[in-house]
Amino acid sequence: MNKEIKSELLVKERQLVIPGESLAKGLDFLPSSGCYRINNEIKAKLTGLIKLKDRFVGIVPLAGVYIPKPGDGVIGLVEDMQTTIWVLDINSPYDAILPLGEAVGEYVDLSKTDISVYYDIGDLVYAKVLNVSKSKQVQLTMNDYRARKLTGGRVLTITPSKVPRLIGKEGSMIELIKDKSKCQIIVGQNGVVWLKGEREGLAAKAILTIERESHIVGLTDRILGLLEKGE
Amino acid sequence: MTKAGKPEKMIINGKRLDGRELEEFRPITVEVGVLKRAGGSAIFRFGDTYALSAVYGPKPMHPKHLQNPQKAVLRCRYSMAPFSTKERVRPGVSRRSVEISKVLNEALSNVLFFEDYPKTGIDVFVEILQAEASTRCAGLNAASLALAEAGVPMRDFISSCSVGKVDGKIVLDVGGIEDNYGDVDMAVATIGSEDKIVLLQLDGIVTKEEFLKMLELARKGCLQIYEKQKEVLKEKYKTGELDVESQ
């Protein structure tokens, strides 16, 4: 190995980077999500904030689409229905499939029942991603204590990479919004947010503010101020 | 304005018709995030040339037979607005717009990581709002910023500018009359920090020495554009990151 090259980290935690920016030199660092290695150098693929973990250099993107992964809770809209499956739009380039066996816990006699009694086209569903195949076939399951059909309320869509900011540390941010707006809020990892309750407008305003300003320092204080001021 | 005839001299006392130096750009302004509904968008301006670019996707690829099971598919569409020039441009596809769409597509394909999003499509639209030479360069600069804003993984920005030969002198960023009556017009695009050329189109006759000189100048110009692109995108997401440490 070439011992001449000295490894060096060129960025700080939470620093803003843009595509093509050099993040680290040498082989002592490893590219994580959103980065690539070229000529002993790690460079950024995306616009985002730096996330360091041990020797891994990664990027939390500020924009982009949702790519499903197993275990994620997502909110989907039933788009299509076939004999034994539902097809859901999960705000991603890939449609998701919810098979009858994963959706319903009881025996269903298909000759006698129409599966639209469970979920119909246009219904909103909170489900868990069971599996994503290599060819990007997404399978969902309702076999989770949180999974359910969502009735009423309203739906917002935010950038999927900002979901962790909306939830906050151990759910602090979302609990704050729920508490102040007296709303039920469910956040899907895919960036779809469902809310229903007394002050939906206020909650929606707070969520959209987080979406817009998540990368600017002092977010919690601003949201708290906004919620306390009211509508 | 009626079409001005060919001026006798286009370079007077080392200055060009619009008062620029030989190696000077027209005023450049860049704006990122101009369209709300697009994934990413940007306006890039070289003097009186305005290019608007919008990016949608990655999204499900339709029609399905164009979908690639291993990588994303890029579709570029370049078009000029009917009001972009003195004479009305017939809206729709033309031989010229098909050609430019294709070269933009090929240039952008060099920097995108298509493998990250199999089976999807990425749409890039470049609309020329006002044309006064170097539209493909402005379009390419806008498109690469729009792609970065949309969060499409890319190696680096593509920076592009034109060089030309006017009155036997080599000039940077060919504009208006120079484009109509100049001897040579060459569009060059490079991958930002790397010394790689992804687009080169030349119209006119040059000697080898002149060509090399023009290429050298174009590279210098592209580097200037690259710095501008970086600056604008960073400005958009000003975070107050300096305060992070103090917290």
Chai-1 contact restraints between the chains, C-beta under 6 A:
chainA,res_idxA,chainB,res_idxB,connection_type,confidence,min_distance_angstrom,max_distance_angstrom,comment,restraint_id
A,R14,B,V244,contact,1.0,0.0,6.0,A-B,restraint_1
A,Q15,B,E241,contact,1.0,0.0,6.0,A-B,restraint_2
A,L16,B,Y237,contact,1.0,0.0,6.0,A-B,restraint_3
A,L16,B,T239,contact,1.0,0.0,6.0,A-B,restraint_4
A,L16,B,E241,contact,1.0,0.0,6.0,A-B,restraint_5
A,I18,B,L233,contact,1.0,0.0,6.0,A-B,restraint_6
A,P19,B,A148,contact,1.0,0.0,6.0,A-B,restraint_7
A,P19,B,M154,contact,1.0,0.0,6.0,A-B,restraint_8
A,P19,B,D156,contact,1.0,0.0,6.0,A-B,restraint_9
A,G20,B,D156,contact,1.0,0.0,6.0,A-B,restraint_10
A,G20,B,G192,contact,1.0,0.0,6.0,A-B,restraint_11
A,G20,B,S193,contact,1.0,0.0,6.0,A-B,restraint_12
A,K45,B,P153,contact,1.0,0.0,6.0,A-B,restraint_13
A,L46,B,G151,contact,1.0,0.0,6.0,A-B,restraint_14
A,L46,B,P153,contact,1.0,0.0,6.0,A-B,restraint_15
A,T47,B,A148,contact,1.0,0.0,6.0,A-B,restraint_16
A,P61,B,G151,contact,1.0,0.0,6.0,A-B,restraint_17
A,A63,B,A150,contact,1.0,0.0,6.0,A-B,restraint_18
A,A63,B,G151,contact,1.0,0.0,6.0,A-B,restraint_19
A,G64,B,G151,contact,1.0,0.0,6.0,A-B,restraint_20
A,V65,B,P58,contact,1.0,0.0,6.0,A-B,restraint_21
A,P93,B,P58,contact,1.0,0.0,6.0,A-B,restraint_22
A,P93,B,K59,contact,1.0,0.0,6.0,A-B,restraint_23
A,P93,B,P60,contact,1.0,0.0,6.0,A-B,restraint_24
A,P93,B,T120,contact,1.0,0.0,6.0,A-B,restraint_25
A,K136,B,P118,contact,1.0,0.0,6.0,A-B,restraint_26
A,K136,B,K119,contact,1.0,0.0,6.0,A-B,restraint_27
A,H215,B,Y237,contact,1.0,0.0,6.0,A-B,restraint_28
A,H215,B,T239,contact,1.0,0.0,6.0,A-B,restraint_29
A,I216,B,T239,contact,1.0,0.0,6.0,A-B,restraint_30
A,I216,B,G240,contact,1.0,0.0,6.0,A-B,restraint_31
A,V217,B,G240,contact,1.0,0.0,6.0,A-B,restraint_32
A,V217,B,D243,contact,1.0,0.0,6.0,A-B,restraint_33
